[in-house]
Amino acid sequence: MNASNSAWRQQLLVIITLLLSVATLTPFCLNAAQVHPFSVTNTSPVILVQGLPNSRNPEITEKGDVAFGLDYEITSHFAHEDSSDELLLFDGETTRVMLSLKTGLTHGVEVELQIPYISNDGGFLDSFIIDWHNFFGLPQNGRDQVPNNQLDYFYEKNGVTQLDFQEPASGVGDVQLIFAFNANQNRPAKQNNLAFKTAIKFPTGDSTKLTGSGAHAISGWLAGDMRYRWLSKQGLTYYNLGAMWLPDGDILQDQQRFWVWFGGIGSGVKVSERIVLQIQLDTNSPFYNSSNFVEINSYALQLTIGGNVKFSNNWNLDIGVVEDLIVHASPDVIFHFRLNGLF
């Protein structure tokens, strides 16, 4: 395990914990906490590089405002498959830090820039996850049979090695530019939002470090929300549905699909002036074909449970834990944090 990488990630977790402690001491704000989608995605080693969109909030930023987002995620991977013509091992950790900046260009039109930084190494979570599984009687699926905190992303098909990644690496990922257009311009104030979004992914990452795919990609999706009340509490349900076009990239090039669809739905309720509780489902179709392994060729379904803590009128923190409902089609577990701000 790379000790320096592990150290800075643990220090950042301490900072987030301190921020949460400060939030509990902050006086109540005049405006209540708001429900918005978790900016999670499928962080499988062979899917994260493809740039599956995660900017799905249907609310358009007002002209002149600048919205800030800083994502911090740790993903733990473990999957082992063996058949007569395929062999796969995904064992390691991925850290994703992403800076997002968006602003309104005109009324009902916004632009967003997303700059990710991705690190792949052995990590530090294996012992914790093994103990967690033991405590609750959950299956280890072989995680406890291999060395802790190792990095090994390996895939072989028909005797040919398609992926072999064992040395820690990090760097800037593929940058995305996202445009959003209000599709419900005449809605009354504080009513449902509906927006069309389109994203262009640029190959600024490095496929040899698993920080990029080595190719452009284009995505388009529809995002909306619906307000409701639950036991006298204000709530919001949000949804999205879209597709990606993927030209030839460098990752599993011979098996890559050219079209992928994705979608999601989530709901949250304001339990206090500063606290929102949420649940969210995200799905995507396979990015690759010609494999019997779900890690390569399967629909994915992820469940995120968490919420939002409000610091002030313009600053809040998302906290979520992501689990794979279709086992091994996405990572075992993702710990998600996002700091949101508005200037």
Beta strands, then each sheet from edge to edge (+ up, - down):
strand 1: 66-82
strand 2: 86-106
strand 3: 109-121
strand 4: 152-157
strand 5: 160-165
strand 6: 169-172
strand 7: 176-182
strand 8: 194-201
strand 9: 217-230
strand 10: 233-245
strand 11: 259-270
strand 12: 275-284
strand 13: 300-312
strand 14: 315-324
strand 15: 333-342
sheet 1: 5+ 4- 2+ 1- 15+ 14- 13+ 12- 11+ 10- 9+ 8- 7+ 3- 6+
end
